[in-house]
């Protein structure tokens, strides 16, 4: 669900929240509860988006951020 003030999809919002948690706590210490607090969604919503749980959301966050990095790099080149 997106709004005019929030152009990111729910999936991308969760990845962005996870990225902020990883920045703050590190990958090893980031928990689903941290992501719940940062994103403002329920645990059930996170598990619906990422059925593999913590490992899946962290793996997808790394891929998402790498894609963002390379897109920005391509824009600059």
C-alpha positions in Angstrom: 0.0 0.0 0.0 1.5 3.3 -1.1 0.4 6.8 -0.4 1.3 10.2 -2.0 3.7 10.9 0.8 5.2 7.4 0.7 6.2 6.3 -2.8 7.8 3.0 -1.7 5.9 -0.2 -1.8 5.4 -2.2 1.4 8.1 -4.6 0.4 10.6 -1.7 -0.3 9.6 0.0 3.0 10.4 -3.1 4.9 13.8 -3.4 3.1 14.6 0.2 3.8 13.7 -0.3 7.5 15.8 -3.4 7.6 18.7 -1.4 6.1 18.4 1.3 8.8 18.4 -1.4 11.4 21.5 -3.1 9.9 23.3 0.4 9.9 22.4 0.9 13.5 22.9 -2.6 15.0 24.8 -4.6 12.4 23.6 -7.7 10.5 24.3 -10.2 13.3 22.3 -8.2 15.9 19.3 -7.1 13.7 16.2 -8.9 14.7 12.7 -9.1 13.3 11.5 -7.1 16.4 13.9 -4.3 15.4 12.4 -4.3 11.9 8.9 -4.3 13.4 9.7 -1.2 15.4 11.5 0.6 12.6 8.9 -0.1 9.9 5.8 0.2 12.1 4.2 -3.0 10.7 3.4 -6.2 12.5 5.6 -9.4 12.7 2.9 -11.2 10.7 3.2 -8.6 7.8 6.9 -9.1 7.7 6.5 -12.9 7.6 3.9 -12.6 4.8 6.4 -10.6 2.8 9.4 -12.7 3.7 8.3 -16.3 4.6 11.9 -17.3 5.2 12.1 -14.9 8.1 15.1 -12.9 9.2 17.6 -14.6 6.9 15.4 -13.9 3.8 14.8 -10.3 4.7 18.5 -9.7 5.3 19.5 -11.4 2.1 16.9 -9.4 0.1 18.0 -6.2 1.8 21.6 -6.7 0.7 20.5 -7.3 -2.9 18.1 -4.3 -2.7 20.9 -2.0 -1.5 23.3 -3.2 -4.1 20.8 -2.6 -6.8 20.3 1.0 -5.4 24.0 1.6 -5.4 24.5 0.4 -9.0 21.5 2.4 -10.2 23.0 5.5 -8.6 26.4 4.7 -10.1 24.8 4.3 -13.5 23.1 7.6 -13.2 26.4 9.3 -12.4 28.2 7.7 -15.3 
